[in-house]
Amino acid sequence: MYRFVVTLHVLFAVLLTGPAAFVPFMAVTGLVARDPERIRRAGKRTLQFGLLTLLIAGSGLLALGQSTTYRFGTPWVTIAATVYVIAVLLDVLVLPGVLSRAAKHVEEAVSASPEVPDTPNDPERAAVATALVDQQRGRLLALAGLTVALYAVAAIMMAFKPFGN
């Protein structure tokens, strides 16, 4: 049973961490295209995949409970679990909010743009909204990059099992 649970854990990790880590980057194309709906969809998918990675945690806890070699006090388990929890918190609590704000700022920038017919021509408001979009893009890239790095560290810890058995 232990091998089955570990196999399931690895399968979940392979299939879910990639999308959870890289879906937020899909919003960058929405930012460039000034498409708030694409940004919102990326935010929803980020939340969904972040929550789905809890299957990794659940199967990992099951495997750890059945293991005769590793336990919660094993250093690499503690480090990997801590890094994973931070990555999931970013995916579930932080990145969707950043993407929601970015979509709102894109809408404001587009609605105040002189190129859009039947909208108020407010170049100052459009400039402020565009600056806020750029700021959100920077936050998105930094946080999404951090999330990728954290998932990578957790995977490396699981694969190499450094710092003792």
PyRosetta script that sets phi, psi and omega in degrees:
from pyrosetta import init, pose_from_sequence

init()
pose = pose_from_sequence("MYRFVVTLHVLFAVLLTGPAAFVPFMAVTGLVARDPERIRRAGKRTLQFGLLTLLIAGSGLLALGQSTTYRFGTPWVTIAATVYVIAVLLDVLVLPGVLSRAAKHVEEAVSASPEVPDTPNDPERAAVATALVDQQRGRLLALAGLTVALYAVAAIMMAFKPFGN")
pose.set_psi(1, -36.0)
pose.set_omega(1, -179.3)
pose.set_phi(2, -58.8)
pose.set_psi(2, -46.6)
pose.set_omega(2, -179.4)
pose.set_phi(3, -62.1)
pose.set_psi(3, -38.2)
pose.set_omega(3, 178.3)
pose.set_phi(4, -62.8)
pose.set_psi(4, -46.0)
pose.set_omega(4, -179.0)
pose.set_phi(5, -65.3)
pose.set_psi(5, -41.1)
pose.set_omega(5, 177.6)
pose.set_phi(6, -64.9)
pose.set_psi(6, -41.6)
pose.set_omega(6, 177.3)
pose.set_phi(7, -61.4)
pose.set_psi(7, -43.3)
pose.set_omega(7, 177.0)
pose.set_phi(8, -61.9)
pose.set_psi(8, -42.3)
pose.set_omega(8, 178.0)
pose.set_phi(9, -59.5)
pose.set_psi(9, -47.9)
pose.set_omega(9, 179.5)
pose.set_phi(10, -65.4)
pose.set_psi(10, -40.9)
pose.set_omega(10, 178.6)
pose.set_phi(11, -61.8)
pose.set_psi(11, -46.6)
pose.set_omega(11, 176.4)
pose.set_phi(12, -59.8)
pose.set_psi(12, -43.0)
pose.set_omega(12, -179.0)
pose.set_phi(13, -62.0)
pose.set_psi(13, -43.6)
pose.set_omega(13, -179.0)
pose.set_phi(14, -66.3)
pose.set_psi(14, -44.3)
pose.set_omega(14, -173.8)
pose.set_phi(15, -80.1)
pose.set_psi(15, -23.7)
pose.set_omega(15, -172.4)
pose.set_phi(16, -108.7)
pose.set_psi(16, -31.4)
pose.set_omega(16, -176.7)
pose.set_phi(17, -70.2)
pose.set_psi(17, -34.5)
pose.set_omega(17, 178.0)
pose.set_phi(18, -59.3)
pose.set_psi(18, -56.3)
pose.set_omega(18, 178.2)
pose.set_phi(19, -62.0)
pose.set_psi(19, -39.8)
pose.set_omega(19, -179.9)
pose.set_phi(20, -61.6)
pose.set_psi(20, -35.6)
pose.set_omega(20, -178.5)
pose.set_phi(21, -80.2)
pose.set_psi(21, -32.9)
pose.set_omega(21, -171.1)
pose.set_phi(22, -104.7)
pose.set_psi(22, -13.7)
pose.set_omega(22, 178.4)
pose.set_phi(23, -58.9)
pose.set_psi(23, -39.3)
pose.set_omega(23, 179.1)
pose.set_phi(24, -58.1)
pose.set_psi(24, -27.7)
pose.set_omega(24, 179.4)
pose.set_phi(25, -69.3)
pose.set_psi(25, -19.2)
pose.set_omega(25, 176.8)
pose.set_phi(26, -64.5)
pose.set_psi(26, -25.3)
pose.set_omega(26, -179.9)
pose.set_phi(27, -69.1)
pose.set_psi(27, -21.9)
pose.set_omega(27, -179.8)
pose.set_phi(28, -61.7)
pose.set_psi(28, -38.4)
pose.set_omega(28, 177.6)
pose.set_phi(29, -65.7)
pose.set_psi(29, -34.5)
pose.set_omega(29, 174.9)
pose.set_phi(30, -66.7)
pose.set_psi(30, -36.4)
pose.set_omega(30, 177.1)
pose.set_phi(31, -67.1)
pose.set_psi(31, -42.9)
pose.set_omega(31, 179.6)
pose.set_phi(32, -65.7)
pose.set_psi(32, -41.7)
pose.set_omega(32, -178.7)
pose.set_phi(33, -81.2)
pose.set_psi(33, -5.0)
pose.set_omega(33, -176.7)
pose.set_phi(34, 56.4)
pose.set_psi(34, 48.1)
pose.set_omega(34, -178.2)
pose.set_phi(35, -114.1)
pose.set_psi(35, 96.7)
pose.set_omega(35, -176.5)
pose.set_phi(36, -64.2)
pose.set_psi(36, -30.9)
pose.set_omega(36, 179.9)
pose.set_phi(37, -67.2)
pose.set_psi(37, -38.8)
pose.set_omega(37, 177.6)
pose.set_phi(38, -64.4)
pose.set_psi(38, -37.5)
pose.set_omega(38, 178.9)
pose.set_phi(39, -66.6)
pose.set_psi(39, -44.1)
pose.set_omega(39, 179.0)
pose.set_phi(40, -63.7)
pose.set_psi(40, -40.5)
pose.set_omega(40, 177.6)
pose.set_phi(41, -61.7)
pose.set_psi(41, -41.3)
pose.set_omega(41, 177.7)
pose.set_phi(42, -63.1)
pose.set_psi(42, -37.7)
pose.set_omega(42, 177.3)
pose.set_phi(43, -64.1)
pose.set_psi(43, -42.3)
pose.set_omega(43, 178.5)
pose.set_phi(44, -66.1)
pose.set_psi(44, -42.0)
pose.set_omega(44, 179.3)
pose.set_phi(45, -67.4)
pose.set_psi(45, -35.5)
pose.set_omega(45, 176.9)
pose.set_phi(46, -60.7)
pose.set_psi(46, -46.1)
pose.set_omega(46, 177.8)
pose.set_phi(47, -62.3)
pose.set_psi(47, -45.3)
pose.set_omega(47, -178.9)
pose.set_phi(48, -61.6)
pose.set_psi(48, -48.5)
pose.set_omega(48, -179.5)
pose.set_phi(49, -68.7)
pose.set_psi(49, -34.0)
pose.set_omega(49, 175.2)
pose.set_phi(50, -60.6)
pose.set_psi(50, -42.9)
pose.set_omega(50, 177.7)
pose.set_phi(51, -69.1)
pose.set_psi(51, -36.7)
pose.set_omega(51, 178.4)
pose.set_phi(52, -63.7)
pose.set_psi(52, -28.0)
pose.set_omega(52, 179.0)
pose.set_phi(53, -67.0)
pose.set_psi(53, -11.4)
pose.set_omega(53, 175.0)
pose.set_phi(54, -64.3)
pose.set_psi(54, -20.2)
pose.set_omega(54, 172.4)
pose.set_phi(55, -63.3)
pose.set_psi(55, -34.3)
pose.set_omega(55, 176.7)
pose.set_phi(56, -64.2)
pose.set_psi(56, -46.3)
pose.set_omega(56, -179.6)
pose.set_phi(57, -62.7)
pose.set_psi(57, -44.5)
pose.set_omega(57, -179.2)
pose.set_phi(58, -61.9)
pose.set_psi(58, -46.2)
pose.set_omega(58, 179.5)
pose.set_phi(59, -68.7)
pose.set_psi(59, -33.2)
pose.set_omega(59, 176.5)
pose.set_phi(60, -65.4)
pose.set_psi(60, -40.9)
pose.set_omega(60, 177.4)
pose.set_phi(61, -65.2)
pose.set_psi(61, -39.8)
pose.set_omega(61, 176.1)
pose.set_phi(62, -61.9)
pose.set_psi(62, -45.0)
pose.set_omega(62, -179.8)
pose.set_phi(63, -63.7)
pose.set_psi(63, -42.1)
pose.set_omega(63, -179.4)
pose.set_phi(64, -65.3)
pose.set_psi(64, -36.7)
pose.set_omega(64, 177.9)
pose.set_phi(65, -66.4)
pose.set_psi(65, -27.9)
pose.set_omega(65, -179.6)
pose.set_phi(66, -93.4)
pose.set_psi(66, -9.5)
pose.set_omega(66, -175.7)
pose.set_phi(67, -76.1)
pose.set_psi(67, 141.3)
pose.set_omega(67, 173.9)
pose.set_phi(68, -98.2)
pose.set_psi(68, -8.8)
pose.set_omega(68, -176.5)
pose.set_phi(69, -101.4)
pose.set_psi(69, -40.5)
pose.set_omega(69, -173.8)
pose.set_phi(70, -113.5)
pose.set_psi(70, 152.2)
pose.set_omega(70, 176.4)
pose.set_phi(71, -145.2)
pose.set_psi(71, 179.4)
pose.set_omega(71, -177.0)
pose.set_phi(72, -62.8)
pose.set_psi(72, -26.8)
pose.set_omega(72, -179.5)
pose.set_phi(73, -81.9)
pose.set_psi(73, -7.8)
pose.set_omega(73, 178.2)
pose.set_phi(74, -64.7)
pose.set_psi(74, 126.5)
pose.set_omega(74, -172.2)
pose.set_phi(75, -54.4)
pose.set_psi(75, -44.7)
pose.set_omega(75, -177.4)
pose.set_phi(76, -67.5)
pose.set_psi(76, -30.1)
pose.set_omega(76, 177.1)
pose.set_phi(77, -67.6)
pose.set_psi(77, -44.9)
pose.set_omega(77, 179.9)
pose.set_phi(78, -63.0)
pose.set_psi(78, -45.4)
pose.set_omega(78, -179.8)
pose.set_phi(79, -64.4)
pose.set_psi(79, -48.0)
pose.set_omega(79, -178.6)
pose.set_phi(80, -62.3)
pose.set_psi(80, -42.2)
pose.set_omega(80, -179.4)
pose.set_phi(81, -65.9)
pose.set_psi(81, -41.5)
pose.set_omega(81, 179.5)
pose.set_phi(82, -64.1)
pose.set_psi(82, -46.1)
pose.set_omega(82, 179.9)
pose.set_phi(83, -64.2)
pose.set_psi(83, -41.3)
pose.set_omega(83, 178.3)
pose.set_phi(84, -61.9)
pose.set_psi(84, -45.3)
pose.set_omega(84, -179.8)
pose.set_phi(85, -60.3)
pose.set_psi(85, -41.5)
pose.set_omega(85, 178.1)
pose.set_phi(86, -63.2)
pose.set_psi(86, -43.0)
pose.set_omega(86, 178.9)
pose.set_phi(87, -62.1)
pose.set_psi(87, -43.4)
pose.set_omega(87, -180.0)
pose.set_phi(88, -65.8)
pose.set_psi(88, -40.6)
pose.set_omega(88, 178.0)
pose.set_phi(89, -61.4)
pose.set_psi(89, -39.5)
pose.set_omega(89, 176.0)
pose.set_phi(90, -63.4)
pose.set_psi(90, -44.2)
pose.set_omega(90, -179.3)
pose.set_phi(91, -66.2)
pose.set_psi(91, -35.0)
pose.set_omega(91, -172.8)
pose.set_phi(92, -96.2)
pose.set_psi(92, -38.0)
pose.set_omega(92, -173.5)
pose.set_phi(93, -104.0)
pose.set_psi(93, -32.4)
pose.set_omega(93, -171.5)
pose.set_phi(94, -100.1)
pose.set_psi(94, -55.4)
pose.set_omega(94, -173.9)
pose.set_phi(95, -61.3)
pose.set_psi(95, -40.8)
pose.set_omega(95, 176.7)
pose.set_phi(96, -59.5)
pose.set_psi(96, -37.0)
pose.set_omega(96, 177.4)
pose.set_phi(97, -66.6)
pose.set_psi(97, -42.2)
pose.set_omega(97, 176.9)
pose.set_phi(98, -60.8)
pose.set_psi(98, -43.1)
pose.set_omega(98, -179.4)
pose.set_phi(99, -68.7)
pose.set_psi(99, -36.3)
pose.set_omega(99, 177.3)
pose.set_phi(100, -64.4)
pose.set_psi(100, -44.6)
pose.set_omega(100, 177.4)
pose.set_phi(101, -64.2)
pose.set_psi(101, -39.2)
pose.set_omega(101, 178.6)
pose.set_phi(102, -62.2)
pose.set_psi(102, -42.2)
pose.set_omega(102, 178.9)
pose.set_phi(103, -63.1)
pose.set_psi(103, -40.7)
pose.set_omega(103, 178.6)
pose.set_phi(104, -62.9)
pose.set_psi(104, -43.8)
pose.set_omega(104, 179.5)
pose.set_phi(105, -67.3)
pose.set_psi(105, -35.3)
pose.set_omega(105, 176.3)
pose.set_phi(106, -63.4)
pose.set_psi(106, -44.7)
pose.set_omega(106, 177.9)
pose.set_phi(107, -59.1)
pose.set_psi(107, -43.0)
pose.set_omega(107, 179.5)
pose.set_phi(108, -64.1)
pose.set_psi(108, -42.0)
pose.set_omega(108, -179.5)
pose.set_phi(109, -65.1)
pose.set_psi(109, -41.0)
pose.set_omega(109, -179.0)
pose.set_phi(110, -69.8)
pose.set_psi(110, -42.2)
pose.set_omega(110, -176.5)
pose.set_phi(111, -69.6)
pose.set_psi(111, -23.7)
pose.set_omega(111, -179.9)
pose.set_phi(112, -97.0)
pose.set_psi(112, 2.6)
pose.set_omega(112, -176.2)
pose.set_phi(113, -79.2)
pose.set_psi(113, 139.4)
pose.set_omega(113, 178.5)
pose.set_phi(114, -69.9)
pose.set_psi(114, -15.8)
pose.set_omega(114, -179.4)
pose.set_phi(115, -77.8)
pose.set_psi(115, -16.4)
pose.set_omega(115, -176.9)
pose.set_phi(116, -93.1)
pose.set_psi(116, 119.7)
pose.set_omega(116, -179.3)
pose.set_phi(117, -68.1)
pose.set_psi(117, 153.2)
pose.set_omega(117, 176.9)
pose.set_phi(118, 60.9)
pose.set_psi(118, 30.8)
pose.set_omega(118, 174.2)
pose.set_phi(119, -127.6)
pose.set_psi(119, 155.3)
pose.set_omega(119, 178.6)
pose.set_phi(120, -66.3)
pose.set_psi(120, 132.6)
pose.set_omega(120, 180.0)
pose.set_phi(121, -86.6)
pose.set_psi(121, 96.9)
pose.set_omega(121, -178.8)
pose.set_phi(122, -127.0)
pose.set_psi(122, 84.4)
pose.set_omega(122, -175.9)
pose.set_phi(123, -59.6)
pose.set_psi(123, -33.2)
pose.set_omega(123, -179.6)
pose.set_phi(124, -67.7)
pose.set_psi(124, -44.9)
pose.set_omega(124, 177.8)
pose.set_phi(125, -64.3)
pose.set_psi(125, -39.2)
pose.set_omega(125, 178.2)
pose.set_phi(126, -63.5)
pose.set_psi(126, -40.1)
pose.set_omega(126, 179.7)
pose.set_phi(127, -65.6)
pose.set_psi(127, -42.1)
pose.set_omega(127, 178.6)
pose.set_phi(128, -64.5)
pose.set_psi(128, -45.2)
pose.set_omega(128, -180.0)
pose.set_phi(129, -63.8)
pose.set_psi(129, -39.1)
pose.set_omega(129, 177.9)
pose.set_phi(130, -64.3)
pose.set_psi(130, -40.2)
pose.set_omega(130, 177.4)
pose.set_phi(131, -63.7)
pose.set_psi(131, -39.0)
pose.set_omega(131, 178.1)
pose.set_phi(132, -67.8)
pose.set_psi(132, -35.9)
pose.set_omega(132, 175.4)
pose.set_phi(133, -61.5)
pose.set_psi(133, -46.0)
pose.set_omega(133, 179.0)
pose.set_phi(134, -61.8)
pose.set_psi(134, -38.9)
pose.set_omega(134, 178.1)
pose.set_phi(135, -63.8)
pose.set_psi(135, -44.0)
pose.set_omega(135, 178.9)
pose.set_phi(136, -65.2)
pose.set_psi(136, -35.8)
pose.set_omega(136, 177.7)
pose.set_phi(137, -62.8)
pose.set_psi(137, -41.3)
pose.set_omega(137, 176.9)
pose.set_phi(138, -61.6)
pose.set_psi(138, -44.8)
pose.set_omega(138, 177.4)
pose.set_phi(139, -61.3)
pose.set_psi(139, -45.2)
pose.set_omega(139, -179.9)
pose.set_phi(140, -57.8)
pose.set_psi(140, -49.9)
pose.set_omega(140, -177.9)
pose.set_phi(141, -63.8)
pose.set_psi(141, -39.8)
pose.set_omega(141, 179.5)
pose.set_phi(142, -66.2)
pose.set_psi(142, -48.1)
pose.set_omega(142, -177.7)
pose.set_phi(143, -69.6)
pose.set_psi(143, -39.8)
pose.set_omega(143, 178.0)
pose.set_phi(144, -66.1)
pose.set_psi(144, -39.6)
pose.set_omega(144, 176.3)
pose.set_phi(145, -63.3)
pose.set_psi(145, -41.2)
pose.set_omega(145, 177.1)
pose.set_phi(146, -63.1)
pose.set_psi(146, -40.7)
pose.set_omega(146, 178.8)
pose.set_phi(147, -61.9)
pose.set_psi(147, -44.9)
pose.set_omega(147, 177.5)
pose.set_phi(148, -58.9)
pose.set_psi(148, -45.7)
pose.set_omega(148, -179.3)
pose.set_phi(149, -62.3)
pose.set_psi(149, -40.9)
pose.set_omega(149, -179.6)
pose.set_phi(150, -66.9)
pose.set_psi(150, -43.8)
pose.set_omega(150, 175.9)
pose.set_phi(151, -61.7)
pose.set_psi(151, -37.8)
pose.set_omega(151, 179.1)
pose.set_phi(152, -64.9)
pose.set_psi(152, -43.0)
pose.set_omega(152, 178.6)
pose.set_phi(153, -62.2)
pose.set_psi(153, -43.2)
pose.set_omega(153, 178.8)
pose.set_phi(154, -61.5)
pose.set_psi(154, -43.1)
pose.set_omega(154, 179.6)
pose.set_phi(155, -64.5)
pose.set_psi(155, -41.6)
pose.set_omega(155, 178.6)
pose.set_phi(156, -63.0)
pose.set_psi(156, -42.7)
pose.set_omega(156, 177.9)
pose.set_phi(157, -60.6)
pose.set_psi(157, -42.2)
pose.set_omega(157, -179.7)
pose.set_phi(158, -67.9)
pose.set_psi(158, -37.1)
pose.set_omega(158, -176.7)
pose.set_phi(159, -75.5)
pose.set_psi(159, -43.4)
pose.set_omega(159, -172.8)
pose.set_phi(160, -96.6)
pose.set_psi(160, -19.1)
pose.set_omega(160, 178.6)
pose.set_phi(161, 47.7)
pose.set_psi(161, 55.8)
pose.set_omega(161, 179.6)
pose.set_phi(162, -75.3)
pose.set_psi(162, 174.2)
pose.set_omega(162, 174.7)
pose.set_phi(163, 63.9)
pose.set_psi(163, 42.2)
pose.set_omega(163, 170.2)
pose.set_phi(164, 94.8)
pose.set_psi(164, 163.6)
pose.set_omega(164, 178.2)
pose.set_phi(165, -96.8)
pose.dump_pdb("model.pdb")
